[in-house]
Amino acid sequence: MVIRLEQTAAGVMLPVKAQAGARKNGIAGEHDGALKVSVTQAPEQGKANKALAKVIAQALGLKNSQVELSSGLTSPNKSFLIVGVEITDLDNRLQTRLKF
């Protein structure tokens, strides 16, 4: 699994391939260098984006406040800013907690 993480001054950028309206919430694997995340929420009024952030935070053992949508408001290809975590720590969390 290779997720293309990017270190920025504000934190680590995590690319996400989102699937809204899925049967269940969870991490579905890796897709083209991005973390594939499924949520049951419909993509309306930002509900799916909030659900995505929550699923990512829970899966990676982060606080909800550490996961912020950075880009891709209405696109399935999104970037989330992960704050308060170094890139190596986030990569380790992805590798150890998300076994595919």
C-alpha positions as CSV (number, residue, x, y, z in Angstrom):
1,M,0.0,0.0,0.0
2,V,1.5,3.3,-1.0
3,I,-0.4,6.4,0.0
4,R,1.2,9.6,-1.3
5,L,1.6,11.7,1.8
6,E,2.9,15.2,1.6
7,Q,4.5,17.2,4.4
8,T,3.5,20.9,4.5
9,A,4.1,23.7,7.0
10,A,0.6,23.2,8.4
11,G,0.7,19.4,8.6
12,V,0.5,16.3,6.4
13,M,-1.7,16.2,3.3
14,L,-3.5,12.9,3.0
15,P,-5.1,12.2,-0.4
16,V,-8.5,10.5,-0.2
17,K,-10.7,8.8,-2.8
18,A,-14.2,9.2,-1.3
19,Q,-17.2,7.0,-1.8
20,A,-20.3,8.6,-0.4
21,G,-23.6,6.7,-0.1
22,A,-21.8,3.4,0.6
23,R,-23.3,0.5,2.7
24,K,-21.0,1.1,5.6
25,N,-18.4,3.5,6.9
26,G,-14.8,2.5,6.7
27,I,-11.5,2.3,5.0
28,A,-11.8,0.4,1.7
29,G,-8.1,0.3,0.8
30,E,-5.9,2.2,-1.5
31,H,-6.7,3.7,-4.9
32,D,-4.2,5.3,-7.2
33,G,-2.0,6.6,-4.3
34,A,-5.0,7.7,-2.2
35,L,-6.7,6.3,0.8
36,K,-10.1,5.0,-0.2
37,V,-12.8,5.8,2.3
38,S,-16.4,4.9,2.2
39,V,-19.2,6.6,4.1
40,T,-23.0,6.0,4.3
41,Q,-23.8,9.7,4.2
42,A,-25.1,11.1,0.9
43,P,-22.9,13.8,-0.7
44,E,-25.2,16.8,0.2
45,Q,-24.5,19.9,2.3
46,G,-21.1,18.7,3.4
47,K,-22.5,15.8,5.4
48,A,-20.3,13.2,3.6
49,N,-17.2,15.3,4.0
50,K,-17.8,15.5,7.8
51,A,-18.4,11.8,7.9
52,L,-15.2,11.2,5.9
53,A,-13.1,13.2,8.4
54,K,-14.6,11.3,11.3
55,V,-13.9,7.9,9.8
56,I,-10.3,8.9,9.0
57,A,-9.8,10.2,12.5
58,Q,-11.2,7.1,14.1
59,A,-9.2,4.7,11.8
60,L,-5.9,6.5,12.4
61,G,-6.4,7.1,16.2
62,L,-6.6,10.9,15.8
63,K,-8.8,13.5,17.3
64,N,-11.6,14.8,15.0
65,S,-10.0,18.3,15.3
66,Q,-6.8,16.9,13.7
67,V,-8.5,16.1,10.4
68,E,-9.5,18.9,8.1
69,L,-10.8,18.9,4.5
70,S,-8.3,20.9,2.5
71,S,-9.5,20.4,-1.1
72,G,-12.1,18.5,-3.1
73,L,-15.2,19.9,-1.5
74,T,-17.5,18.4,-4.2
75,S,-15.1,16.0,-5.8
76,P,-14.5,12.3,-4.9
77,N,-10.8,13.1,-5.0
78,K,-10.0,15.0,-1.8
79,S,-7.1,16.1,0.3
80,F,-7.3,16.2,4.1
81,L,-4.9,18.1,6.2
82,I,-3.7,16.1,9.2
83,V,-2.3,18.3,12.0
84,G,-0.2,17.5,15.0
85,V,1.3,14.4,13.4
86,E,4.6,14.0,11.6
87,I,4.6,12.3,8.2
88,T,6.5,9.2,9.4
89,D,4.0,8.8,12.3
90,L,1.1,9.1,9.9
91,D,2.6,6.6,7.5
92,N,3.2,4.1,10.4
93,R,-0.4,4.5,11.5
94,L,-1.6,3.8,7.9
95,Q,0.6,0.7,7.7
96,T,-0.2,-0.8,11.1
97,R,-3.8,0.1,11.6
98,L,-5.1,-0.4,8.1
99,K,-4.2,-3.9,7.0
100,F,-5.6,-4.7,3.6
